Amino acid sequence: MEMKVDLSLNRIKAAHLYQTAKEKVAALLKVEASAQNQAMGFAVGTFISLLPTPGFNFALALMLAGWLRLHKATVMLSLAIWNVFVTAPFFALSYRLGSWLFPAPATVSVTEQWQAQVISFVQGFLVGNLIVAAVVTAVSYTIVFLIAWILREKRSQAATSAS
């Protein structure tokens, strides 16, 4: 018995898929959120993006956004901005900061030296990464909060002057 599988794209209705995605994005952007909620969503996305969690960024950020009830559009925007190409210099900075904070200890044997180097690298990189991620997250929260607040003020002034 032969099994036939249709792999053509004719069954996928691209127009329907596009329209559904467009409606979901419009509904997501239409949700009114405070400037603090938007800034916190961006900050959570920034923090998750700067952590060494390749492949888990989107799932982890959206799970936290749902759990903390943050603005999901700003979380997704921050994940798009902090992509792999942008975060690579921050990983290098994390390593430099961590190796400065935790220099590799001097050892006698080759085995101990190898283990000490690995432990020093991992410890230094992770601590340096947490420090860099915390600083960049705090700065991004402040910037996004100010932008959202200014835009909200301009919108309210335009509404009052129009009426």
C-alpha positions as a Markdown table, in Angstrom:
| # | Residue | x | y | z |
|---|---|---|---|---|
| 1 | Met | 0.0 | 0.0 | 0.0 |
| 2 | Glu | 1.4 | 3.3 | -1.1 |
| 3 | Met | 1.0 | 6.5 | 1.0 |
| 4 | Lys | 0.7 | 9.8 | -0.8 |
| 5 | Val | 1.7 | 13.0 | 0.9 |
| 6 | Asp | 0.8 | 16.3 | -0.6 |
| 7 | Leu | 3.7 | 18.7 | 0.1 |
| 8 | Ser | 2.4 | 21.6 | -2.1 |
| 9 | Leu | 1.7 | 25.0 | -0.7 |
| 10 | Asn | -1.7 | 25.1 | -2.4 |
| 11 | Arg | -3.5 | 24.0 | 0.7 |
| 12 | Ile | -2.1 | 26.8 | 2.8 |
| 13 | Lys | -4.2 | 29.9 | 2.4 |
| 14 | Ala | -1.6 | 32.6 | 2.5 |
| 15 | Ala | -4.1 | 35.4 | 2.4 |
| 16 | His | -6.0 | 34.0 | 5.4 |
| 17 | Leu | -2.7 | 33.4 | 7.3 |
| 18 | Tyr | -1.6 | 36.9 | 6.6 |
| 19 | Gln | -4.9 | 38.4 | 7.6 |
| 20 | Thr | -5.0 | 36.4 | 10.9 |
| 21 | Ala | -1.4 | 37.5 | 11.7 |
| 22 | Lys | -2.2 | 41.1 | 10.9 |
| 23 | Glu | -5.3 | 41.0 | 13.2 |
| 24 | Lys | -3.3 | 39.5 | 16.1 |
| 25 | Val | -0.6 | 42.1 | 15.8 |
| 26 | Ala | -3.1 | 44.9 | 15.6 |
| 27 | Ala | -4.9 | 43.6 | 18.7 |
| 28 | Leu | -1.6 | 43.3 | 20.5 |
| 29 | Leu | -0.6 | 46.9 | 19.6 |
| 30 | Lys | -4.0 | 48.2 | 20.4 |
| 31 | Val | -3.8 | 47.1 | 24.0 |
| 32 | Glu | -3.5 | 50.2 | 26.3 |
| 33 | Ala | -0.6 | 49.8 | 28.7 |
| 34 | Ser | 1.0 | 52.2 | 31.0 |
| 35 | Ala | 4.4 | 53.6 | 30.3 |
| 36 | Gln | 5.8 | 51.6 | 33.2 |
| 37 | Asn | 4.3 | 48.4 | 31.8 |
| 38 | Gln | 5.8 | 49.0 | 28.3 |
| 39 | Ala | 9.2 | 49.9 | 29.8 |
| 40 | Met | 9.2 | 46.9 | 32.0 |
| 41 | Gly | 8.3 | 44.7 | 29.1 |
| 42 | Phe | 11.2 | 46.1 | 27.1 |
| 43 | Ala | 13.5 | 45.7 | 30.1 |
| 44 | Val | 12.5 | 42.0 | 30.6 |
| 45 | Gly | 13.1 | 41.3 | 26.9 |
| 46 | Thr | 16.5 | 43.1 | 27.1 |
| 47 | Phe | 17.6 | 41.1 | 30.1 |
| 48 | Ile | 16.6 | 37.8 | 28.6 |
| 49 | Ser | 18.3 | 38.7 | 25.3 |
| 50 | Leu | 21.5 | 39.6 | 27.0 |
| 51 | Leu | 21.7 | 36.3 | 29.0 |
| 52 | Pro | 23.4 | 33.4 | 27.3 |
| 53 | Thr | 20.2 | 31.5 | 26.5 |
| 54 | Pro | 20.4 | 30.8 | 22.8 |
| 55 | Gly | 17.2 | 29.4 | 21.4 |
| 56 | Phe | 15.2 | 29.9 | 24.6 |
| 57 | Asn | 15.0 | 33.7 | 24.4 |
| 58 | Phe | 11.5 | 34.0 | 22.9 |
| 59 | Ala | 9.9 | 31.2 | 24.9 |
| 60 | Leu | 11.4 | 32.5 | 28.2 |
| 61 | Ala | 10.6 | 36.1 | 27.5 |
| 62 | Leu | 7.0 | 35.5 | 26.5 |
| 63 | Met | 6.5 | 33.2 | 29.4 |
| 64 | Leu | 7.7 | 35.9 | 31.8 |
| 65 | Ala | 5.7 | 38.5 | 30.0 |
| 66 | Gly | 2.5 | 36.5 | 30.4 |
| 67 | Trp | 3.3 | 35.7 | 34.0 |
| 68 | Leu | 4.1 | 39.3 | 34.9 |
| 69 | Arg | 1.4 | 40.7 | 32.7 |
| 70 | Leu | 3.7 | 42.9 | 30.7 |
| 71 | His | 3.1 | 44.4 | 27.3 |
| 72 | Lys | 4.1 | 41.6 | 24.9 |
| 73 | Ala | 4.7 | 43.9 | 21.9 |
| 74 | Thr | 7.5 | 45.7 | 23.7 |
| 75 | Val | 9.0 | 42.3 | 24.8 |
| 76 | Met | 9.0 | 41.1 | 21.2 |
| 77 | Leu | 10.4 | 44.5 | 20.0 |
| 78 | Ser | 13.3 | 44.2 | 22.5 |
| 79 | Leu | 14.0 | 40.6 | 21.4 |
| 80 | Ala | 14.1 | 41.8 | 17.8 |
| 81 | Ile | 16.5 | 44.7 | 18.6 |
| 82 | Trp | 18.8 | 42.6 | 20.8 |
| 83 | Asn | 19.6 | 40.0 | 18.2 |
| 84 | Val | 22.7 | 37.8 | 18.1 |
| 85 | Phe | 24.7 | 40.3 | 16.1 |
| 86 | Val | 24.1 | 43.1 | 18.7 |
| 87 | Thr | 24.6 | 41.0 | 21.8 |
| 88 | Ala | 28.0 | 39.5 | 20.7 |
| 89 | Pro | 30.0 | 42.6 | 21.8 |
| 90 | Phe | 28.1 | 42.5 | 25.1 |
| 91 | Phe | 29.2 | 38.9 | 25.6 |
| 92 | Ala | 32.8 | 39.9 | 25.0 |
| 93 | Leu | 32.4 | 42.7 | 27.5 |
| 94 | Ser | 30.9 | 40.3 | 29.9 |
| 95 | Tyr | 33.9 | 38.0 | 29.6 |
| 96 | Arg | 36.4 | 40.9 | 30.0 |
| 97 | Leu | 34.6 | 42.2 | 33.1 |
| 98 | Gly | 34.3 | 38.7 | 34.6 |
| 99 | Ser | 38.0 | 37.9 | 34.0 |
| 100 | Trp | 38.9 | 41.2 | 35.6 |
| 101 | Leu | 36.8 | 40.4 | 38.7 |
| 102 | Phe | 37.8 | 36.7 | 38.8 |
| 103 | Pro | 41.4 | 36.2 | 37.5 |
| 104 | Ala | 42.5 | 32.6 | 36.9 |
| 105 | Pro | 44.4 | 31.2 | 39.9 |
| 106 | Ala | 47.9 | 29.9 | 39.4 |
| 107 | Thr | 48.2 | 26.1 | 39.7 |
| 108 | Val | 50.9 | 23.5 | 39.6 |
| 109 | Ser | 49.6 | 20.6 | 37.5 |
| 110 | Val | 48.2 | 20.7 | 34.0 |
| 111 | Thr | 45.0 | 19.0 | 35.1 |
| 112 | Glu | 44.4 | 21.5 | 37.9 |
| 113 | Gln | 45.3 | 24.3 | 35.6 |
| 114 | Trp | 42.8 | 23.2 | 33.0 |
| 115 | Gln | 40.0 | 22.8 | 35.6 |
| 116 | Ala | 40.9 | 26.2 | 37.1 |
| 117 | Gln | 40.8 | 27.9 | 33.7 |
| 118 | Val | 37.3 | 26.4 | 32.9 |
| 119 | Ile | 35.9 | 27.3 | 36.3 |
| 120 | Ser | 37.4 | 30.8 | 36.1 |
| 121 | Phe | 36.0 | 31.3 | 32.6 |
| 122 | Val | 32.5 | 30.1 | 33.4 |
| 123 | Gln | 32.4 | 32.0 | 36.8 |
| 124 | Gly | 33.8 | 35.2 | 35.3 |
| 125 | Phe | 31.6 | 35.1 | 32.2 |
| 126 | Leu | 28.4 | 34.5 | 34.1 |
| 127 | Val | 29.0 | 37.1 | 36.8 |
| 128 | Gly | 30.2 | 39.6 | 34.2 |
| 129 | Asn | 27.1 | 38.8 | 32.0 |
| 130 | Leu | 24.7 | 39.4 | 34.9 |
| 131 | Ile | 26.3 | 42.7 | 35.7 |
| 132 | Val | 26.3 | 43.9 | 32.1 |
| 133 | Ala | 22.8 | 42.7 | 31.5 |
| 134 | Ala | 21.6 | 44.5 | 34.7 |
| 135 | Val | 23.2 | 47.8 | 33.7 |
| 136 | Val | 21.9 | 47.6 | 30.1 |
| 137 | Thr | 18.5 | 46.6 | 31.3 |
| 138 | Ala | 18.3 | 49.5 | 33.7 |
| 139 | Val | 19.4 | 52.0 | 31.0 |
| 140 | Ser | 16.9 | 50.6 | 28.5 |
| 141 | Tyr | 14.1 | 50.7 | 31.0 |
| 142 | Thr | 14.7 | 54.4 | 31.7 |
| 143 | Ile | 14.9 | 55.2 | 28.0 |
| 144 | Val | 11.8 | 53.4 | 27.0 |
| 145 | Phe | 9.9 | 54.8 | 30.0 |
| 146 | Leu | 10.8 | 58.3 | 29.0 |
| 147 | Ile | 9.9 | 57.7 | 25.3 |
| 148 | Ala | 6.5 | 56.2 | 26.3 |
| 149 | Trp | 5.8 | 58.9 | 28.7 |
| 150 | Ile | 6.6 | 61.7 | 26.2 |
| 151 | Leu | 4.6 | 60.1 | 23.5 |
| 152 | Arg | 1.6 | 59.7 | 25.9 |
| 153 | Glu | 1.9 | 63.3 | 26.9 |
| 154 | Lys | 2.0 | 64.5 | 23.3 |
| 155 | Arg | -1.0 | 62.3 | 22.4 |
| 156 | Ser | -3.0 | 63.7 | 25.3 |
| 157 | Gln | -2.1 | 67.3 | 24.4 |
| 158 | Ala | -3.1 | 66.7 | 20.8 |
| 159 | Ala | -6.5 | 65.2 | 22.0 |
| 160 | Thr | -7.2 | 68.2 | 24.3 |
| 161 | Ser | -6.2 | 70.8 | 21.7 |
| 162 | Ala | -8.4 | 69.1 | 19.0 |
| 163 | Ser | -11.5 | 69.2 | 21.2 |
